[in-house]
Amino acid sequence: MKLLFLACLSPKTGNHTTAERIRSHIESAGHTCELRDAAEFQSPAEVANLISSNPTFEGALAIHLFKAGRLLLDIQVPFGVIFGGTDINEDVKVEQKRVVMEQVLQKARFAVAFTDKLKEEAELYLLSQSSRIYVQPQGIQTEVSEKFCWSEFLRSSDASIEHVDELRVFLLVCGLRRVKDPLYLVEVFSEWHYENPLNVLVIIGPKCTVCLCLFFLSNSVVRQKIDPLFTVEVEAVVKSIIHASVSPESRRTELCRCFCRAAGVFLAQERSQQELHAAMKRCFAVVNSSVSEGMSAAILEAMDLGVPVLARDIPGNAAVVQHEFTGLLYSSPQEFVHQSHRLLSDHELRERVVRNGKLYVEEHHGLNQERETYRRLVDTLL
């Protein structure tokens, strides 16, 4: 069976990693799965034309009800959908999007939610048959690069490499998107950093995206891809710490450097999955500051690597992080600092959340169960 699989495929993102992993599960069952970026298509008609002109396609799959699922509405082959998280947590609040997603869910042969909470939300906001929504947590597998150099990683991020072994690096894995809310902790972390310069926050993600979003180059195409309200917020932060006389030629580099050094927050360029896991394993804690999550792979990967997690207390995070048992939750920037102090001073607490977090991932997020679930569901498209 040949499937068309649509997802948001920004390089080296959680969405891309998840899509590739699910594709491999499907192909391990003997199917052919053509993975395409949903951004390639402007309308459902384009996808319908692609499938009608390629009769070998016998089914389709999409991650995210609105961004990818809506593109399957006009196809004449059966399809399934996987909730992305923001579709159920955020997009349902926009009536126009909610109506479209409801149509997608009604037409889909099956739907997959990463958590029971996502399934409950979908049933509450979208008219759907509960029996067609399956809960399958994300499968997690980590692999650490043997060639990774911690001091080089910190140097390339402009973080101090003096007293490397004494630094307490909090690692925030994300691109600069409103839903990830990377500015949420900047001010409070800056204050904490000034009290103790050994505490630093490193944001790792697509560096070009981070710099362009942070520092507002005049590229209109880039601007169109950024949430305009979020752009205003970030611009205000940048203007508050940078003198306006920075030359246009060096703006990208200089603003980035000044912003980070002033705040004790540093930007790390995107890395391969293996290098990212190596950086996570070396950091003091992995941080999540998202406004909304379906299921954060970075949180689960940190647990699997034996690294404590400090996650914002939102439904998607609370579904996988049990406070003081598998990680720590916080509901304000000030509480983040409080929980970080606890993690620094209470070694028993740190050891407990690390031990239980790893056991939790091993018990609930194995690849074998995920593989069997998608194999079984894809068979329903035959």
Buried (B, 14 or more C-beta within 10 A) or exposed (E): BBBBBBBBBBEBBBBBBBBBBBBEBBEEBEBEBBBBBBBEBEEBEEBBBBBEEEEEBBBBBBBBBBBBBBBBBBBEBBBBBBBBBBBBBBBBEEEEBBEBBBBBBEBBBBBBBBBEBBBBBBBEBBEBEEEBBBBBBBBBBBEBBEEBEBEEBBEBBBBBBEEBEEBBBBBBBBBBBBBBBBBBBBEBBBBBBEEEEEBBBBBBBBBEBBBBBBBBBEEEEBBEEBBEEBBEEBBEBBEEBBEEEBEEEEBBEBBBBBBBBBBBBBBBBBBEBBBBBBBBBBBBBBBBBBBBBBBBBBBBBBBBBEBBBBBBBBBBBBBBBBBBEBBBBBEEBEBBBEBBEBBBEEEEBBEBBBEBBBEBBEEBBBBEEBBEBBBEBBEEBE
